[in-house]
Each structure stands twice: as C-alpha cells, then as structure tokens.
Amino acid sequence: MGKFSRLGNDLYSGQKSIDFVGRRWLWYAISAVIVLVAVGGLVVKGINYGIEFTGGAEYRVSLPADQVTQDTADELRQAVAGTGIDNASSPVVTTSGNEAILVQTEPLSDDESADVGQVILDTTGAADDDLSQSEIGASWGQEVAERALLGLSVFLVLVVLFIWAYFRQWKMSLAAIVALAHDVIITVGIYALSGFEVSPATVTGLLTILGFSLYDTVVVFDKVRENTADLRSSRQTYAEAANLAVNQTLVRSINTSIVALIPVGCILYVGVVQLGTGSLKDLALALFVGMAAGVYSSVFIATPLLAHLKSRESEVVLAEKRAKARRRAMADRYAAVPAFTEDMPVVAEPADDSGQSAAPPGGSPTATPARAPEASGRGRVAPAPQRPVQKSAASGRQQPSRRPRSKRGRK
C-alpha cells in the first residue's frame, strides 16, 4: 500500500486529522484576500468582452483545403494586427472547417474595413470573390448574457431547494451558495486579470463549474450528516464530526479533481499556446479555474462555514459541553483523590476486635458505624429462615436416576 493510500486510510479512520474547521478564520482570511484581488481586477481592468457581446466585423475568406491551416491563421492575425488600426489590434482568427478562415475585429469604419480586407487578400492570395464581410451586432451578445443570468438564477434557486429537501437544513443551502459565489467571483476575476475575452463559451464554462462545485460540496455535506446523525451518543462535537467528514472525503476530492483538471489543463495549453485564440481557450480557462476553486471552497469554505452557522444551536452547544466535561474527566482519573496535607481532618481508623476504632493521637476512640445489612441472596450472606426445617414427606421416596435404556426396569 502506497503512502498516499495509507494517508487516506489514516484520515478516514481519524488516526490523522487536518484541522479544517478549527482553523476556519485562517481560511476565511485567505479566501477574502483572493476575492479582493479578483474584485480589484474587475474594477481596475474590467472584463474584456468578445465581439459577440460588443459587436464588430467578421471577414470570411474561402481558401483551398491545404491553406486552411493554423499557420495561415497565425499569419493573418499578425498581418491584421500590423495594420495600425486600433480596433483591429487584437483580431480573432479561427479556421472554419477545411474551407475558410474567419477574422473577427471590433467595429470598423468603411475605410478601416477596406484596409483590413485588402490585407487579408494580400496575405492569403485569395480573389475578391473569396472574401465576404458581415457585421456582428451587440444585441445577440446581450441576449446571451440575459439568458445566462436567467439560467444562473434558476440554477441557484434549484440548488437551495434541492439541498434543503435532501438535508433538511437551510444552513447547508446557505453554505453551498456562499461557496458557489466564491467560485464564480474568483473565476471572473481571473478572466479580468488575464485579459482573456469573455465569449459565449466562457458563459458555458461558468455554468459548468457551478455543477462541479456543487457536486463536491454535496458529497462532503452528506458525510457531515452521517457523522452528526446522533450527537447525544457520540463522543464528538459537531465541529469535530464535520472536520472528520472533510478528512474522510479529502483524498476522494483530490483524486477526482486531478483526474478532471489534467485533460482541462491540456485543452487550455493547446488553446493558448498552439491555437493562440478562439473559444476553446475561453472554455478551458473557465473550467480549469472553476474546478480548482470548487475543490478549495468545498473543503476550506463550505464545511467550516456550516460548522460556524451551527455552533449556536442548542443541541450542538450541549454536545460541546458534554465533550469538554468528558475530556476533563479523562485527563486525570485520579485528580479527585485529595493529596495529603498537615491540616487534613482526622477520620476514624478501622475498628479493632472490641468494635471500637483506634483513637487518634490525642483523641478518644470513636464508635465504628454499624454496617448496613447486605441484600439477601447476594455474596455469601444466607437469608434468614422463615420457619424451622422439617422432614419432607418425599424424603423416603426413591429418587430417579439416569440409567441406560437396556438396564431400565432391572434391579
């Protein structure tokens, strides 16, 4: 068995434990710093919306299949960006199947549009009939944003209802919503700080990470409910049982997160390094950041916040008092035995044969208190007879004896 497997077994059995709940203020502080950095990026740099949201111009140039390659797309991107036009300084160039290449820029004037079109023709060597231009309006992007917000609102309402119906605790719903908001803010802040464009693929990625984060949180909460089902008979407080649940699901969360992040990271690398632009990197960045933030919030935010919200409930408070009293009693079992001091009160010594206890120095003998009668039938004390013992009428009868069947009836 490997070290990681042994660590998982020790965490599950409680032999080793990481104090996630007890150090919740540390995790709150770290999360607050991360969220403040993300919000600062939103305020200072803002979100870089794609042309689907802001509108712009799209050029489609039809080329032979052997020219519709990523190398040609990279040449077009550099050529269009080198025109010196501000709105064309960061074009989005992608291949469209094996037939054409798409070039998208911000809104351009007629003269600027003509210059960009001529650069595309000169770079690819295509004819005028192979180039088509269309305008992308911002209304479609606004509609996508409105639908995304509507879907997010419906999702959050359903999350609250589902968790409340499954766990019967509204505090779990509140903790899960806080964790989801934490993940979304961090993901959007990373987009602002990195300068990545927000496209419809980004919206799809955001909605996807909400489900991933919720899944991990529900798994941890289910283990919390199992560990805290009967606090009265258990020897743990609610915080200790919740912390044990996080430790028991920690290895599972790490394994599933690594398995999910590896392919997403590969997609992100291909989209950023190999392709350079496009909706693929937008989707991959949202998934990568959101999944990592979802694991963090499920372990360090959701469960500690749940234990914090439950800390004032009467049952939880009583369980903590019982646990503290039990620890004090188990700390030193002989703590109640008094130590000898010179001013201790004098007590009676064991009695001698005359029934009198030995007199303490300078004192008079004291009578030994009468011993309480023991219960009848217990120990070696025989019960008192109710009447004189008489001869039984059945004493002269022959008593039965066990004999083999072959000798029964014979004398």
Number of C-alpha atoms within 10 A of each C-alpha: 6 7 8 10 11 11 16 19 16 15 21 19 13 15 9 14 17 14 15 22 26 15 12 18 14 13 19 15 11 13 18 13 12 16 19 15 16 20 20 15 20 19 12 10 15 16 20 18 17 21 23 20 21 17 21 20 21 22 21 22 25 21 19 11 11 9 16 21 18 16 11 17 22 15 15 25 23 15 18 25 19 15 14 11 15 13 16 24 17 16 22 23 27 25 18 14 10 14 15 21 24 20 24 25 26 21 19 17 10 9 9 17 19 12 14 23 20 14 17 22 16 13 14 18 11 15 12 11 8 13 19 13 15 11 15 20 16 15 13 14 20 15 12 16 16 12 12 17 14 11 12 16 12 11 15 17 12 12 18 18 14 13 20 16 12 10 15 12 11 14 19 24 24 19 24 28 19 15 27 25 14 22 27 21 19 21 25 23 25 22 25 24 19 13 15 18 20 22 22 20 17 23 18 15 21 24 19 16 24 23 16 19 23 20 15 22 25 19 16 22 25 13 18 25 15 12 19 19 13 12 18 14 8 15 17 20 23 26 24 21 23 26 24 26 26 29 26 22 20 19 18 13 21 14 11 12 18 13 11 16 18 12 13 21 17 13 19 22 16 16 20 17 11 11 18 18 20 17 17 17 25 24 24 25 25 27 27 24 23 29 27 20 21 29 24 21 27 28 24 22 25 28 28 27 22 21 24 17 14 17 16 11 9 10 15 19 15 15 19 20 13 18 16 15 12 12 12 12 13 11 10 9 9 9 11 8 7 8 7 7 7 5 6 9 6 9 8 15 15 11 16 10 6 6 13 16 18 17 15 13 8 6 9 10 15 16 14 15 11 7 6 6 7 12 10 11 9 9 8 8 11 11 11 7 7 6 6 6 7 6 8 7 7 8 8 8 7 7 7 6 6 6 9 7 7 7 8 9 7 5 4
